[in-house]
Amino acid sequence: MSKAIEAAAKWADVKSKMKLKSGTNAKAQARGDVSLAQPRWDQGATGQANREGLVSEARGEVDPDTGKKVNPNNIKGMRRVDMMEVYHRRGWISDRGYTAGEALRDAWMATQRGKGTDYAATRVDSTAKPDAHIDIQIDRVSRLISVSSLIPADDVSIVFAVACDGHAISRLKCYHGINHERGKAHLRAALDRLATTLGG
């Protein structure tokens, strides 16, 4: 029994004199470079319907000297894009056609908005102009009509499908499969015609 106690005391003495390289634990392993898990950032809802039209892209400020986006932490975020923007990036739509399509899309989107509510204002049962929101909606519809009336009848279906509804060209049955190239040419020409009519 005394030998076991002596051996234990001797080992404790040797252990206390050891120069530990990795902390205070004799069995500790050397610490390597710290690597943290990549943060997921905010990618929005993950349901299939919520992901439609979303693209993941780098966030950051644009460097005025180089014109490149500076993103040292590799932060990514989601942004909703429609097919008109996708086609413009691919070069299928000209700049002036894209601008004309944006004008139509903005006029159409305005008609989809409801009456805004000012929650800071005093709530009352009636207003001096109860039909003011109707006037606003009429103005929005009038703006849409003023742009859409400039579109030739042959171009209405493809322009509205892509610019307003955000659908692909192939959504139109006449441009499925082998006719897709013809649909691309029609879309480009249709938006260019609209741009010319709008004075762009």
Secondary structure, 3 states (H helix, E strand, C coil): CHHHHHHHHHHHHHHHHCCCCCCCCCCCCCCCCCCCCCCCCCCCCCCHHHHCCEEEEECCEECCCCCCEECCCCCEEEEECCHHHHHHHHCCCCHHHHHHHHHHHHHHHHHHCCCCCCCCCCCCCCCCCCCHHHHHHHHHHHHHHHHHCCCCHHHHHHHHHHHHCCCCHHHCHHHCHHHHHHHHHHHHHHHHHHHHHHCC
